[in-house]
Amino acid sequence: MSLLQKIVPPVRARLARLHSDERGDVPGWVLITLMTAGLVIVIWALAGPALSGVFEQAIARVTGF
């Protein structure tokens, strides 16, 4: 049995394990993305009117001179 025949099967098995581990992580990333988008929407809904008011006041002060 050559050295290559001894090395290839364990390497192939390890690569298959790594590949299967990565595929299972996709739903986690999807969940994180959806939760982040949800937080942005909630924060924007709460802070949007206040930020809009601050922006309008700043523009009024600049154009008032």
All heavy atoms as TSV, in Angstrom:
chain	resi	resn	atom	element	x	y	z
A	1	MET	N	N	0.850	-1.167	0.000
A	1	MET	CA	C	0.000	0.000	0.000
A	1	MET	C	C	0.905	1.243	0.000
A	1	MET	O	O	1.774	1.404	0.834
A	1	MET	CB	C	-0.884	-0.026	1.245
A	1	MET	CG	C	-1.875	1.096	1.318
A	1	MET	SD	S	-2.937	0.931	2.754
A	1	MET	CE	C	-4.486	0.702	1.983
A	2	SER	N	N	0.646	2.132	-0.926
A	2	SER	CA	C	1.493	3.316	-1.054
A	2	SER	C	C	1.069	4.387	-0.052
A	2	SER	O	O	-0.006	4.319	0.552
A	2	SER	CB	C	1.415	3.871	-2.472
A	2	SER	OG	O	0.155	4.466	-2.677
A	3	LEU	N	N	1.912	5.358	0.093
A	3	LEU	CA	C	1.642	6.459	1.013
A	3	LEU	C	C	0.387	7.228	0.585
A	3	LEU	O	O	-0.427	7.620	1.425
A	3	LEU	CB	C	2.852	7.397	1.053
A	3	LEU	CG	C	2.742	8.597	1.985
A	3	LEU	CD1	C	2.573	8.136	3.424
A	3	LEU	CD2	C	3.949	9.485	1.844
A	4	LEU	N	N	0.216	7.422	-0.707
A	4	LEU	CA	C	-0.951	8.134	-1.220
A	4	LEU	C	C	-2.246	7.390	-0.888
A	4	LEU	O	O	-3.248	8.001	-0.516
A	4	LEU	CB	C	-0.816	8.338	-2.731
A	4	LEU	CG	C	-1.851	9.222	-3.396
A	4	LEU	CD1	C	-1.813	10.615	-2.806
A	4	LEU	CD2	C	-1.635	9.273	-4.879
A	5	GLN	N	N	-2.234	6.081	-0.977
A	5	GLN	CA	C	-3.418	5.283	-0.653
A	5	GLN	C	C	-3.740	5.341	0.840
A	5	GLN	O	O	-4.881	5.175	1.230
A	5	GLN	CB	C	-3.210	3.830	-1.084
A	5	GLN	CG	C	-3.228	3.642	-2.588
A	5	GLN	CD	C	-2.862	2.216	-2.980
A	5	GLN	OE1	O	-2.141	1.526	-2.245
A	5	GLN	NE2	N	-3.331	1.795	-4.140
A	6	LYS	N	N	-2.748	5.602	1.669
A	6	LYS	CA	C	-2.981	5.719	3.105
A	6	LYS	C	C	-3.514	7.106	3.472
A	6	LYS	O	O	-4.282	7.244	4.418
A	6	LYS	CB	C	-1.684	5.467	3.874
A	6	LYS	CG	C	-1.212	4.045	3.844
A	6	LYS	CD	C	0.072	3.894	4.624
A	6	LYS	CE	C	0.593	2.472	4.552
A	6	LYS	NZ	N	1.856	2.316	5.283
A	7	ILE	N	N	-3.106	8.129	2.741
A	7	ILE	CA	C	-3.452	9.503	3.093
A	7	ILE	C	C	-4.801	9.924	2.533
A	7	ILE	O	O	-5.567	10.636	3.200
A	7	ILE	CB	C	-2.351	10.465	2.604
A	7	ILE	CG1	C	-1.059	10.208	3.377
A	7	ILE	CG2	C	-2.779	11.908	2.741
A	7	ILE	CD1	C	0.111	11.014	2.879
A	8	VAL	N	N	-5.150	9.507	1.336
A	8	VAL	CA	C	-6.343	10.005	0.654
A	8	VAL	C	C	-7.649	9.709	1.409
A	8	VAL	O	O	-8.467	10.619	1.588
A	8	VAL	CB	C	-6.394	9.489	-0.797
A	8	VAL	CG1	C	-7.733	9.764	-1.441
A	8	VAL	CG2	C	-5.273	10.107	-1.607
A	9	PRO	N	N	-7.916	8.492	1.877
A	9	PRO	CA	C	-9.205	8.250	2.551
A	9	PRO	C	C	-9.447	9.113	3.794
A	9	PRO	O	O	-10.539	9.687	3.925
A	9	PRO	CB	C	-9.159	6.766	2.893
A	9	PRO	CG	C	-8.224	6.176	1.884
A	9	PRO	CD	C	-7.194	7.237	1.656
A	10	PRO	N	N	-8.488	9.293	4.702
A	10	PRO	CA	C	-8.772	10.168	5.850
A	10	PRO	C	C	-8.985	11.631	5.448
A	10	PRO	O	O	-9.834	12.317	6.015
A	10	PRO	CB	C	-7.533	10.037	6.732
A	10	PRO	CG	C	-6.837	8.810	6.288
A	10	PRO	CD	C	-7.214	8.604	4.873
A	11	VAL	N	N	-8.226	12.086	4.459
A	11	VAL	CA	C	-8.390	13.462	3.997
A	11	VAL	C	C	-9.761	13.629	3.356
A	11	VAL	O	O	-10.469	14.614	3.598
A	11	VAL	CB	C	-7.262	13.857	3.019
A	11	VAL	CG1	C	-7.552	15.183	2.355
A	11	VAL	CG2	C	-5.924	13.887	3.740
A	12	ARG	N	N	-10.162	12.678	2.555
A	12	ARG	CA	C	-11.476	12.727	1.909
A	12	ARG	C	C	-12.593	12.712	2.958
A	12	ARG	O	O	-13.565	13.456	2.847
A	12	ARG	CB	C	-11.620	11.540	0.954
A	12	ARG	CG	C	-12.809	11.667	0.044
A	12	ARG	CD	C	-12.843	10.539	-0.944
A	12	ARG	NE	N	-11.816	10.740	-1.956
A	12	ARG	CZ	C	-11.431	9.835	-2.836
A	12	ARG	NH1	N	-11.975	8.631	-2.819
A	12	ARG	NH2	N	-10.517	10.108	-3.735
A	13	ALA	N	N	-12.454	11.915	3.992
A	13	ALA	CA	C	-13.459	11.856	5.058
A	13	ALA	C	C	-13.517	13.178	5.828
A	13	ALA	O	O	-14.603	13.666	6.153
A	13	ALA	CB	C	-13.148	10.710	6.011
A	14	ARG	N	N	-12.366	13.761	6.098
A	14	ARG	CA	C	-12.338	15.042	6.814
A	14	ARG	C	C	-12.972	16.157	5.984
A	14	ARG	O	O	-13.734	16.976	6.497
A	14	ARG	CB	C	-10.904	15.409	7.171
A	14	ARG	CG	C	-10.819	16.725	7.929
A	14	ARG	CD	C	-9.431	17.015	8.391
A	14	ARG	NE	N	-9.113	16.108	9.480
A	14	ARG	CZ	C	-7.939	16.038	10.073
A	14	ARG	NH1	N	-6.962	16.828	9.662
A	14	ARG	NH2	N	-7.719	15.205	11.056
A	15	LEU	N	N	-12.696	16.190	4.684
A	15	LEU	CA	C	-13.313	17.194	3.814
A	15	LEU	C	C	-14.829	17.016	3.742
A	15	LEU	O	O	-15.573	17.998	3.744
A	15	LEU	CB	C	-12.708	17.127	2.411
A	15	LEU	CG	C	-11.287	17.671	2.274
A	15	LEU	CD1	C	-10.754	17.405	0.870
A	15	LEU	CD2	C	-11.224	19.137	2.612
A	16	ALA	N	N	-15.288	15.786	3.718
A	16	ALA	CA	C	-16.733	15.535	3.693
A	16	ALA	C	C	-17.380	16.022	4.982
A	16	ALA	O	O	-18.465	16.610	4.964
A	16	ALA	CB	C	-17.000	14.046	3.491
A	17	ARG	N	N	-16.722	15.813	6.129
A	17	ARG	CA	C	-17.249	16.292	7.412
A	17	ARG	C	C	-17.305	17.814	7.445
A	17	ARG	O	O	-18.282	18.408	7.889
A	17	ARG	CB	C	-16.376	15.790	8.557
A	17	ARG	CG	C	-16.950	14.631	9.297
A	17	ARG	CD	C	-16.251	14.361	10.625
A	17	ARG	NE	N	-14.847	14.681	10.710
A	17	ARG	CZ	C	-13.851	13.842	10.425
A	17	ARG	NH1	N	-14.114	12.621	9.995
A	17	ARG	NH2	N	-12.602	14.218	10.557
A	18	LEU	N	N	-16.253	18.470	6.974
A	18	LEU	CA	C	-16.229	19.933	6.950
A	18	LEU	C	C	-17.326	20.486	6.042
A	18	LEU	O	O	-17.989	21.459	6.369
A	18	LEU	CB	C	-14.864	20.436	6.488
A	18	LEU	CG	C	-13.725	20.305	7.487
A	18	LEU	CD1	C	-12.416	20.705	6.833
A	18	LEU	CD2	C	-13.989	21.134	8.714
A	19	HIS	N	N	-17.506	19.847	4.910
A	19	HIS	CA	C	-18.533	20.305	3.967
A	19	HIS	C	C	-19.923	20.154	4.568
A	19	HIS	O	O	-20.753	21.047	4.455
A	19	HIS	CB	C	-18.424	19.526	2.650
A	19	HIS	CG	C	-19.426	19.938	1.638
A	19	HIS	ND1	N	-19.385	21.168	1.031
A	19	HIS	CD2	C	-20.496	19.307	1.133
A	19	HIS	CE1	C	-20.391	21.271	0.199
A	19	HIS	NE2	N	-21.076	20.149	0.235
A	20	SER	N	N	-20.182	19.059	5.232
A	20	SER	CA	C	-21.504	18.858	5.818
A	20	SER	C	C	-21.742	19.802	6.990
A	20	SER	O	O	-22.853	20.248	7.213
A	20	SER	CB	C	-21.688	17.409	6.262
A	20	SER	OG	O	-20.839	17.117	7.355
A	21	ASP	N	N	-20.696	20.153	7.742
A	21	ASP	CA	C	-20.836	21.092	8.852
A	21	ASP	C	C	-21.213	22.480	8.354
A	21	ASP	O	O	-22.036	23.157	8.941
A	21	ASP	CB	C	-19.545	21.185	9.659
A	21	ASP	CG	C	-19.276	19.932	10.467
A	21	ASP	OD1	O	-20.210	19.133	10.623
A	21	ASP	OD2	O	-18.140	19.761	10.918
A	22	GLU	N	N	-20.626	22.926	7.257
A	22	GLU	CA	C	-20.899	24.255	6.720
A	22	GLU	C	C	-22.319	24.360	6.184
A	22	GLU	O	O	-22.943	25.391	6.280
A	22	GLU	CB	C	-19.893	24.597	5.611
A	22	GLU	CG	C	-18.497	24.803	6.099
A	22	GLU	CD	C	-18.373	26.001	7.031
A	22	GLU	OE1	O	-19.019	27.026	6.776
A	22	GLU	OE2	O	-17.638	25.893	8.017
A	23	ARG	N	N	-22.833	23.315	5.605
A	23	ARG	CA	C	-24.174	23.363	5.034
A	23	ARG	C	C	-25.234	23.517	6.116
A	23	ARG	O	O	-26.265	24.124	5.891
A	23	ARG	CB	C	-24.449	22.099	4.221
A	23	ARG	CG	C	-23.592	22.040	2.968
A	23	ARG	CD	C	-23.812	20.784	2.212
A	23	ARG	NE	N	-25.140	20.814	1.613
A	23	ARG	CZ	C	-25.758	19.760	1.166
A	23	ARG	NH1	N	-25.189	18.575	1.271
A	23	ARG	NH2	N	-26.943	19.852	0.618
A	24	GLY	N	N	-24.981	23.031	7.307
A	24	GLY	CA	C	-25.948	23.117	8.381
A	24	GLY	C	C	-26.005	24.497	9.019
A	24	GLY	O	O	-26.915	24.792	9.775
A	25	ASP	N	N	-25.041	25.352	8.716
A	25	ASP	CA	C	-24.978	26.657	9.347
A	25	ASP	C	C	-25.790	27.713	8.600
A	25	ASP	O	O	-25.994	28.798	9.109
A	25	ASP	CB	C	-23.520	27.098	9.455
A	25	ASP	CG	C	-23.336	28.208	10.459
A	25	ASP	OD1	O	-24.066	28.199	11.464
A	25	ASP	OD2	O	-22.492	29.069	10.229
A	26	VAL	N	N	-26.258	27.419	7.405
A	26	VAL	CA	C	-26.987	28.402	6.611
A	26	VAL	C	C	-28.248	28.893	7.321
A	26	VAL	O	O	-28.479	30.101	7.379
A	26	VAL	CB	C	-27.301	27.848	5.203
A	26	VAL	CG1	C	-28.251	28.747	4.450
A	26	VAL	CG2	C	-26.015	27.663	4.433
A	27	PRO	N	N	-29.083	28.048	7.904
A	27	PRO	CA	C	-30.267	28.571	8.594
A	27	PRO	C	C	-29.927	29.529	9.739
A	27	PRO	O	O	-30.670	30.468	9.998
A	27	PRO	CB	C	-30.962	27.318	9.121
A	27	PRO	CG	C	-30.535	26.241	8.194
A	27	PRO	CD	C	-29.119	26.592	7.825
A	28	GLY	N	N	-28.812	29.334	10.383
A	28	GLY	CA	C	-28.390	30.245	11.435
A	28	GLY	C	C	-28.105	31.634	10.892
A	28	GLY	O	O	-28.511	32.644	11.476
A	29	TRP	N	N	-27.419	31.709	9.756
A	29	TRP	CA	C	-27.127	33.005	9.148
A	29	TRP	C	C	-28.389	33.678	8.642
A	29	TRP	O	O	-28.536	34.895	8.725
A	29	TRP	CB	C	-26.114	32.862	8.019
A	29	TRP	CG	C	-24.738	32.651	8.540
A	29	TRP	CD1	C	-24.008	31.509	8.511
A	29	TRP	CD2	C	-23.938	33.610	9.220
A	29	TRP	NE1	N	-22.804	31.706	9.125
A	29	TRP	CE2	C	-22.734	32.988	9.564
A	29	TRP	CE3	C	-24.124	34.946	9.571
A	29	TRP	CZ2	C	-21.721	33.656	10.253
A	29	TRP	CZ3	C	-23.113	35.613	10.244
A	29	TRP	CH2	C	-21.927	34.955	10.574
A	30	VAL	N	N	-29.317	32.889	8.138
A	30	VAL	CA	C	-30.591	33.459	7.683
A	30	VAL	C	C	-31.333	34.047	8.871
A	30	VAL	O	O	-31.875	35.159	8.798
A	30	VAL	CB	C	-31.440	32.393	6.956
A	30	VAL	CG1	C	-32.841	32.900	6.678
A	30	VAL	CG2	C	-30.759	31.961	5.662
A	31	LEU	N	N	-31.360	33.339	9.980
A	31	LEU	CA	C	-32.035	33.827	11.180
A	31	LEU	C	C	-31.388	35.108	11.694
A	31	LEU	O	O	-32.085	36.070	12.054
A	31	LEU	CB	C	-32.018	32.748	12.268
A	31	LEU	CG	C	-32.731	33.093	13.561
A	31	LEU	CD1	C	-34.218	33.335	13.295
A	31	LEU	CD2	C	-32.559	31.981	14.567
A	32	ILE	N	N	-30.071	35.160	11.720
A	32	ILE	CA	C	-29.369	36.360	12.172
A	32	ILE	C	C	-29.695	37.538	11.261
A	32	ILE	O	O	-29.947	38.655	11.728
A	32	ILE	CB	C	-27.848	36.110	12.222
A	32	ILE	CG1	C	-27.513	35.174	13.388
A	32	ILE	CG2	C	-27.067	37.422	12.341
A	32	ILE	CD1	C	-26.097	34.693	13.404
A	33	THR	N	N	-29.730	37.306	9.954
A	33	THR	CA	C	-30.044	38.375	9.004
A	33	THR	C	C	-31.464	38.885	9.204
A	33	THR	O	O	-31.698	40.103	9.223
A	33	THR	CB	C	-29.861	37.868	7.567
A	33	THR	OG1	O	-28.517	37.386	7.416
A	33	THR	CG2	C	-30.132	38.957	6.560
A	34	LEU	N	N	-32.416	37.985	9.371
A	34	LEU	CA	C	-33.806	38.401	9.575
A	34	LEU	C	C	-33.984	39.149	10.895
A	34	LEU	O	O	-34.714	40.151	10.962
A	34	LEU	CB	C	-34.732	37.193	9.520
A	34	LEU	CG	C	-34.896	36.544	8.147
A	34	LEU	CD1	C	-35.738	35.284	8.253
A	34	LEU	CD2	C	-35.514	37.521	7.173
A	35	MET	N	N	-33.315	38.686	11.938
A	35	MET	CA	C	-33.429	39.367	13.232
A	35	MET	C	C	-32.802	40.759	13.166
A	35	MET	O	O	-33.342	41.715	13.734
A	35	MET	CB	C	-32.768	38.534	14.324
A	35	MET	CG	C	-33.541	37.274	14.665
A	35	MET	SD	S	-32.703	36.220	15.846
A	35	MET	CE	C	-32.652	37.263	17.273
A	36	THR	N	N	-31.685	40.903	12.472
A	36	THR	CA	C	-31.051	42.203	12.320
A	36	THR	C	C	-31.961	43.156	11.549
A	36	THR	O	O	-32.120	44.321	11.931
A	36	THR	CB	C	-29.701	42.063	11.608
A	36	THR	OG1	O	-28.876	41.165	12.366
A	36	THR	CG2	C	-29.005	43.396	11.468
A	37	ALA	N	N	-32.558	42.657	10.466
A	37	ALA	CA	C	-33.483	43.486	9.692
A	37	ALA	C	C	-34.676	43.901	10.555
A	37	ALA	O	O	-35.127	45.051	10.487
A	37	ALA	CB	C	-33.949	42.730	8.451
A	38	GLY	N	N	-35.186	43.004	11.361
A	38	GLY	CA	C	-36.296	43.324	12.250
A	38	GLY	C	C	-35.922	44.398	13.256
A	38	GLY	O	O	-36.708	45.323	13.527
A	39	LEU	N	N	-34.739	44.305	13.832
A	39	LEU	CA	C	-34.284	45.322	14.782
A	39	LEU	C	C	-34.137	46.685	14.120
A	39	LEU	O	O	-34.504	47.713	14.699
A	39	LEU	CB	C	-32.950	44.906	15.409
A	39	LEU	CG	C	-33.036	43.855	16.497
A	39	LEU	CD1	C	-31.628	43.402	16.902
A	39	LEU	CD2	C	-33.773	44.395	17.702
A	40	VAL	N	N	-33.614	46.705	12.911
A	40	VAL	CA	C	-33.466	47.967	12.188
A	40	VAL	C	C	-34.833	48.597	11.947
A	40	VAL	O	O	-35.021	49.801	12.140
A	40	VAL	CB	C	-32.709	47.754	10.859
A	40	VAL	CG1	C	-32.806	48.967	9.955
A	40	VAL	CG2	C	-31.255	47.420	11.133
A	41	ILE	N	N	-35.804	47.790	11.555
A	41	ILE	CA	C	-37.150	48.315	11.303
A	41	ILE	C	C	-37.771	48.867	12.580
A	41	ILE	O	O	-38.370	49.954	12.576
A	41	ILE	CB	C	-38.031	47.214	10.672
A	41	ILE	CG1	C	-37.557	46.925	9.246
A	41	ILE	CG2	C	-39.496	47.608	10.673
A	41	ILE	CD1	C	-38.182	45.695	8.626
A	42	VAL	N	N	-37.622	48.158	13.688
A	42	VAL	CA	C	-38.195	48.624	14.958
A	42	VAL	C	C	-37.520	49.915	15.420
A	42	VAL	O	O	-38.201	50.879	15.817
A	42	VAL	CB	C	-38.089	47.524	16.039
A	42	VAL	CG1	C	-38.386	48.069	17.418
A	42	VAL	CG2	C	-39.015	46.375	15.700
A	43	ILE	N	N	-36.207	49.962	15.363
A	43	ILE	CA	C	-35.493	51.168	15.790
A	43	ILE	C	C	-35.840	52.340	14.883
A	43	ILE	O	O	-36.043	53.465	15.347
A	43	ILE	CB	C	-33.969	50.905	15.826
A	43	ILE	CG1	C	-33.645	49.936	16.964
A	43	ILE	CG2	C	-33.184	52.196	15.973
A	43	ILE	CD1	C	-32.230	49.419	16.961
A	44	TRP	N	N	-35.917	52.091	13.581
A	44	TRP	CA	C	-36.269	53.151	12.636
A	44	TRP	C	C	-37.681	53.673	12.912
A	44	TRP	O	O	-37.925	54.872	12.857
A	44	TRP	CB	C	-36.174	52.622	11.219
A	44	TRP	CG	C	-36.146	53.682	10.148
A	44	TRP	CD1	C	-36.829	54.859	10.120
A	44	TRP	CD2	C	-35.379	53.652	8.961
A	44	TRP	NE1	N	-36.549	55.543	8.982
A	44	TRP	CE2	C	-35.662	54.828	8.245
A	44	TRP	CE3	C	-34.496	52.721	8.427
A	44	TRP	CZ2	C	-35.081	55.098	7.016
A	44	TRP	CZ3	C	-33.928	53.001	7.197
A	44	TRP	CH2	C	-34.205	54.171	6.509
A	45	ALA	N	N	-38.596	52.773	13.215
A	45	ALA	CA	C	-39.979	53.193	13.499
A	45	ALA	C	C	-40.048	54.045	14.757
A	45	ALA	O	O	-40.822	55.003	14.829
A	45	ALA	CB	C	-40.875	51.965	13.636
A	46	LEU	N	N	-39.239	53.718	15.758
A	46	LEU	CA	C	-39.256	54.482	17.008
A	46	LEU	C	C	-38.494	55.802	16.901
A	46	LEU	O	O	-38.944	56.826	17.417
A	46	LEU	CB	C	-38.668	53.638	18.141
A	46	LEU	CG	C	-39.467	52.395	18.541
A	46	LEU	CD1	C	-38.690	51.589	19.573
A	46	LEU	CD2	C	-40.831	52.787	19.076
A	47	ALA	N	N	-37.351	55.789	16.254
A	47	ALA	CA	C	-36.487	56.972	16.219
A	47	ALA	C	C	-36.691	57.821	14.971
A	47	ALA	O	O	-36.192	58.947	14.925
A	47	ALA	CB	C	-35.026	56.539	16.313
A	48	GLY	N	N	-37.397	57.324	13.975
A	48	GLY	CA	C	-37.562	58.053	12.715
A	48	GLY	C	C	-38.167	59.432	12.879
A	48	GLY	O	O	-37.602	60.413	12.381
A	49	PRO	N	N	-39.302	59.560	13.564
A	49	PRO	CA	C	-39.888	60.893	13.726
A	49	PRO	C	C	-38.972	61.873	14.479
A	49	PRO	O	O	-38.880	63.042	14.114
A	49	PRO	CB	C	-41.168	60.621	14.519
A	49	PRO	CG	C	-41.508	59.205	14.225
A	49	PRO	CD	C	-40.198	58.511	14.053
A	50	ALA	N	N	-38.290	61.396	15.500
A	50	ALA	CA	C	-37.380	62.268	16.260
A	50	ALA	C	C	-36.210	62.715	15.385
A	50	ALA	O	O	-35.831	63.892	15.383
A	50	ALA	CB	C	-36.865	61.545	17.497
A	51	LEU	N	N	-35.646	61.798	14.622
A	51	LEU	CA	C	-34.532	62.154	13.738
A	51	LEU	C	C	-34.989	63.099	12.637
A	51	LEU	O	O	-34.257	64.011	12.239
A	51	LEU	CB	C	-33.910	60.890	13.136
A	51	LEU	CG	C	-33.161	59.995	14.117
A	51	LEU	CD1	C	-32.724	58.712	13.435
A	51	LEU	CD2	C	-31.969	60.724	14.692
A	52	SER	N	N	-36.186	62.899	12.147
A	52	SER	CA	C	-36.738	63.784	11.133
A	52	SER	C	C	-36.893	65.196	11.688
A	52	SER	O	O	-36.572	66.186	11.017
A	52	SER	CB	C	-38.077	63.235	10.661
A	52	SER	OG	O	-38.745	64.166	9.868
A	53	GLY	N	N	-37.383	65.313	12.918
A	53	GLY	CA	C	-37.519	66.616	13.550
A	53	GLY	C	C	-36.189	67.311	13.748
A	53	GLY	O	O	-36.051	68.518	13.504
A	54	VAL	N	N	-35.185	66.567	14.181
A	54	VAL	CA	C	-33.843	67.130	14.374
A	54	VAL	C	C	-33.295	67.627	13.041
A	54	VAL	O	O	-32.715	68.710	12.953
A	54	VAL	CB	C	-32.902	66.080	15.015
A	54	VAL	CG1	C	-31.450	66.539	14.969
A	54	VAL	CG2	C	-33.328	65.795	16.436
A	55	PHE	N	N	-33.474	66.837	11.992
A	55	PHE	CA	C	-32.986	67.226	10.673
A	55	PHE	C	C	-33.687	68.493	10.187
A	55	PHE	O	O	-33.037	69.418	9.676
A	55	PHE	CB	C	-33.212	66.083	9.673
A	55	PHE	CG	C	-32.786	66.422	8.282
A	55	PHE	CD1	C	-31.445	66.463	7.947
A	55	PHE	CD2	C	-33.728	66.696	7.300
A	55	PHE	CE1	C	-31.048	66.782	6.666
A	55	PHE	CE2	C	-33.345	67.013	6.019
A	55	PHE	CZ	C	-32.001	67.060	5.694
A	56	GLU	N	N	-34.989	68.568	10.349
A	56	GLU	CA	C	-35.733	69.747	9.909
A	56	GLU	C	C	-35.322	70.986	10.692
A	56	GLU	O	O	-35.210	72.096	10.127
A	56	GLU	CB	C	-37.224	69.499	10.029
A	56	GLU	CG	C	-37.756	68.505	9.017
A	56	GLU	CD	C	-39.209	68.134	9.230
A	56	GLU	OE1	O	-39.868	68.761	10.093
A	56	GLU	OE2	O	-39.670	67.231	8.530
A	57	GLN	N	N	-35.073	70.857	11.992
A	57	GLN	CA	C	-34.609	71.988	12.791
A	57	GLN	C	C	-33.231	72.463	12.320
A	57	GLN	O	O	-32.980	73.662	12.236
A	57	GLN	CB	C	-34.529	71.618	14.267
A	57	GLN	CG	C	-35.874	71.531	14.953
A	57	GLN	CD	C	-35.729	71.107	16.416
A	57	GLN	OE1	O	-34.630	70.848	16.892
A	57	GLN	NE2	N	-36.855	71.038	17.110
A	58	ALA	N	N	-32.350	71.520	12.029
A	58	ALA	CA	C	-31.014	71.877	11.578
A	58	ALA	C	C	-31.081	72.604	10.234
A	58	ALA	O	O	-30.389	73.621	10.029
A	58	ALA	CB	C	-30.146	70.624	11.459
A	59	ILE	N	N	-31.897	72.137	9.325
A	59	ILE	CA	C	-32.035	72.789	8.023
A	59	ILE	C	C	-32.652	74.181	8.192
A	59	ILE	O	O	-32.231	75.149	7.542
A	59	ILE	CB	C	-32.891	71.919	7.068
A	59	ILE	CG1	C	-32.147	70.622	6.725
A	59	ILE	CG2	C	-33.258	72.676	5.804
A	59	ILE	CD1	C	-30.860	70.841	5.974
A	60	ALA	N	N	-33.627	74.292	9.075
A	60	ALA	CA	C	-34.251	75.594	9.313
A	60	ALA	C	C	-33.250	76.594	9.877
A	60	ALA	O	O	-33.254	77.774	9.505
A	60	ALA	CB	C	-35.431	75.443	10.262
A	61	ARG	N	N	-32.369	76.147	10.750
A	61	ARG	CA	C	-31.356	77.050	11.316
A	61	ARG	C	C	-30.355	77.482	10.258
A	61	ARG	O	O	-29.911	78.619	10.238
A	61	ARG	CB	C	-30.613	76.361	12.465
A	61	ARG	CG	C	-31.430	76.287	13.731
A	61	ARG	CD	C	-30.604	75.730	14.855
A	61	ARG	NE	N	-31.398	75.612	16.064
A	61	ARG	CZ	C	-30.975	75.071	17.167
A	61	ARG	NH1	N	-29.745	74.566	17.231
A	61	ARG	NH2	N	-31.762	75.012	18.211
A	62	VAL	N	N	-29.963	76.545	9.384
A	62	VAL	CA	C	-28.969	76.872	8.355
A	62	VAL	C	C	-29.580	77.823	7.326
A	62	VAL	O	O	-28.923	78.790	6.900
A	62	VAL	CB	C	-28.455	75.578	7.674
A	62	VAL	CG1	C	-27.640	75.902	6.444
A	62	VAL	CG2	C	-27.630	74.772	8.649
A	63	THR	N	N	-30.803	77.580	6.908
A	63	THR	CA	C	-31.418	78.421	5.891
A	63	THR	C	C	-31.997	79.706	6.475
A	63	THR	O	O	-32.344	80.626	5.737
A	63	THR	CB	C	-32.534	77.662	5.158
A	63	THR	OG1	O	-33.513	77.210	6.107
A	63	THR	CG2	C	-31.969	76.469	4.395
A	64	GLY	N	N	-32.076	79.830	7.777
A	64	GLY	CA	C	-32.644	81.001	8.421
A	64	GLY	C	C	-31.712	82.189	8.475
A	64	GLY	O	O	-32.126	83.301	8.753
A	65	PHE	N	N	-30.438	81.983	8.196
A	65	PHE	CA	C	-29.478	83.110	8.305
A	65	PHE	C	C	-29.632	84.033	7.150
A	65	PHE	O	O	-29.705	83.986	6.080
A	65	PHE	CB	C	-28.032	82.591	8.369
A	65	PHE	CG	C	-27.703	82.050	9.729
A	65	PHE	CD1	C	-27.388	80.712	9.894
A	65	PHE	CD2	C	-27.698	82.865	10.842
A	65	PHE	CE1	C	-27.072	80.201	11.142
A	65	PHE	CE2	C	-27.373	82.365	12.091
A	65	PHE	CZ	C	-27.059	81.038	12.230
